[in-house]
Amino acid sequence: MKVSLVLAGLFAASTAATFTGGCSSQQYNTDFPGSDIAQSYRFFASQCCEDCKNTDGCTAYVHYFGVCYLKNGAGNPKSLWGATAAKVDGSSSAGCSQPESNTYYWGADVDYTFRLSAAGCCADCLANPDCERYTSYLGLCMMHTKDAARYTGVWGATSGKRVGPNPGPTPAPTPAPTRAPTYPPTAAPTTSPTMAPVTPAPTPAPTQAPVTPAPTQAPVTPAPTQAPTQAPVTPAPTQDPVTPAPTQAPVTPAPTQAPVTPTPTQPPVTPAPTQPPVTPAPTQPPVTPAPTQVPTPAPTPVPSCSRTRKSWDALTDSEKATYKKAIETSMNKGYYDHFAKIHRNQMTWYEAHGTCVFLYWHRRFLLGFENMLRSLDPSFACVTIPYFDYVQDSVAFRAGECSSVSSCSAIARDLSGFQTSYTWSRGDWSSADFTPDMSHINIKQVVLPSGSSKTIADVSKGIESRVHNSVHNLLGADMTTASSPKEPMFWSHHSLIDLLHTIYHECRAKNAPKNDPKNFASCTANGKTVNSNSVVNMLEDGTSQNVDVTPLTKPWFTGVPNKYYDLSDVTQLGEFSYNYEMSGFLKDMISQCDNVVTSNVEDAVIVQDSPHVLKDTYRKDNANERIWQKSMMDLGRSMNLTTTQSELEMEKVQILLYENCFPGTIKDFSPEFKHLMGMDNMKAHDLQLLEDIQSGINPILLPTEKWAEINMNTYHCRGDVKVTN
């Protein structure tokens, strides 16, 4: 286990070490069945090597859940999740050459696996009798025959060769070639099968002609195989009449169709009638009514564009510029400030905060704001609110790649420079340090707490009091007041909060009945009971009228569901439905739900039926965090802790990392912000947990030396003592 941590965390530095020493490179999730001669109990797999060398007749070992199984033979390796296997040097003459950095083998593929190190890739190559060369690149291990072409100068790639005899008897893994088409670089074959079915259209040859993209088909030589199969089916005369006869006959003879024959019908279908409404229509209205009726055109453009909210980092430069221009325009027209006034209305505030409807209220608030932006100009018709992905940015912070919100988050640097006379107060983000509550470990604990079936009211309270409040307090200035929407970052922060609500709904409440407390739980707000059919209370400051009837705001909220339960599912809001694009740990949460920590799969298989856009990505800092997370969970299991207990211990260890290793220190919320949020007699969750650990009220249950070593391998800091920078 120790070696595996080093391998995953330190790519180049560690790979060389695995090709020397007393035992061969470790093979992860691998078992050598049978041949057991002794056992020993060790926490780290690397410790089994010494035990094996000191045991007569031992030539290999398997480490599995704290036990070293010493063996006098390796046999044929088998897959076993959680097991780590290795051979003692000299027990096999086969091995791998010293790895070559920045070198890549291309072609002649036989298989691929997912490995974070060249050492693991070497082990997989040795286990595959067809493998003679391997390439470790971006977490993927690609195996090749000796016919693969060798390229140098490919930064980040590490390659090697099999050295010594090839173990012939294990040709069982021959199925590998079947998987080869799935191998990412050769992704073309995956697309081709989809095209192949189009080829069967040899019957209507003329139709096929236009689809002459056969050149693309050419590389996919599998087509010929398809042809013979299709040929016998094509001769079927039945096929012929079915296609031309019935179709052609009714179309030709029917003279009545003559009126339909004239191209009138044809043109509207093909030409741009569809096109015009998309472009000119929006252009026309704003030109005339713009001065007074600007908000009114909003409904026209809204339905013309789908809504997919993305991370600020996923936007193109053009999309970023358009969003900023829309914000700037709303400020200059005087509409922007109306939303700050709605948020600070006292009656509104006490329904929107500290209640069971916190998440629902802000969901409708964001949709109204988004509609307002879209209504301002045809060029803004497809604008959506980008979210501030501090979940991902905090990974970079912990990896030491940056040291503050300003240096870690592009949105903090980009969301400025507005050409407007509108003013607001912004905090110093260059000295704002990320907090533990912004990490995926803590957020998972709040959104998808393991071992419990919490209601939406419980989850809403956890999200609001922890990550929501933590970010507001961290960003400071206007973000710590009831007028926080004056700060443009407010919208992107709440877009992420809304995404967390979406993840919860997809994982825990999507198929639950309306009266299930996972979907909605009633509560009291402003002295009245709020239930699933209650109308959202949203008033502008200084008025007693709801935004649905106020002349200015009505066009922005018309049609947006205004009963709380109807706002549960963002994909079921009629023409105002939207979805999210996600990658990294947010994607892991929505695709793996309650198993996101225990399965710990790096960029897991995409959920095919998800209404959201899930992006497959690879980042080294994410990979290292997954290694840390898995190591902590393994340590918890070795102590017989449950998954729930292990997750809590992880959170406690991470608190000490933030306090003792990372920039800054854990602080309480400001007195003013605590008063605003009704927390006068409470401390911020992170600070309270830190004090409980330090006082011994809630100590870390894991062995200090073990978790400190895991921290050291990933973050180069133990975490149990303060490090001064």
Summary of the structure (lengths in Angstrom):
residues: 725
radius of gyration: 30.5
end to end distance: 29.6
largest distance: 95.9
contacts: 2323
relative contact order: 0.08
helix: 48%
strand: 12%
